[in-house]
Amino acid sequence: MDPVSRLIQVLTKLPGIGEKSGSRLAFHILGAPEEYARELARAVLDVKEKIRLCSRCLNITEQDPCRICQDPNRRDEIICVVEEPNDLYAIEKTGAFNGRYHVLHGVISPLDGIGPDEIRIAELLERLRDGTVKEVILATNPVVEGDATSLYLSHQIKPLGIRVTRIARGIPVGGDLEYTDGATLIDALRGRQGL
């Protein structure tokens, strides 16, 4: 396979990139200066070699603990639980939340063979045992799996005497936090309700 076809094939493995987009990206890279291609390749390799999970919140980071966990100005008594790192970044972009985070790295999905032990629930429950946290905001996506995960977490957390809230339904059902605008995310955080 020639290098251009190989590049197109590799690019189409990215989510949301079909043959047409992969071809357009490949020819853009081909027409760009060589230094751009090297910079792109270095950036991809750096992400794979340098990025790891924060030992506290399980967000992706280059340093451990991550910059959010190191920030002394954040509120320790409130944790926002999200499905994936991109959901954390979506909330962070709003500037409306000043607590801590916990990234589950998935949701409970029995149809896909994913139970509570396959995502980072045990780490969350361990973080809650020291009594510092007073509220947990469940910010899972408003779809069946996200709702099931929130319900499961609520049943696990409430016996610890911690207030459990769910982000409000300002986010459209079936939508992803990653693609939600900042104003909607702010309203969803402010309008959260107890479970």
Number of C-alpha atoms within 10 A of each C-alpha: 7 6 9 14 13 12 18 21 17 13 20 18 12 10 7 9 15 15 13 11 14 21 19 14 17 21 14 12 16 14 11 11 10 11 9 13 15 11 11 13 11 12 12 11 12 12 13 10 10 11 15 16 17 20 15 18 23 22 27 20 18 16 14 17 18 19 12 18 19 12 13 9 10 14 13 16 15 21 24 24 24 27 22 21 20 17 20 20 14 18 22 15 12 14 10 15 18 16 19 20 24 26 27 25 15 21 25 22 16 11 8 7 8 13 14 17 9 15 17 18 22 12 16 20 14 9 16 19 12 8 11 12 18 15 21 26 24 29 24 26 26 22 14 14 17 21 18 17 24 26 14 14 19 21 12 12 18 14 9 13 12 19 17 22 20 24 23 20 17 18 19 13 11 11 12 16 25 16 11 16 14 17 12 17 24 18 16 18 23 14 14 18 15 14 13
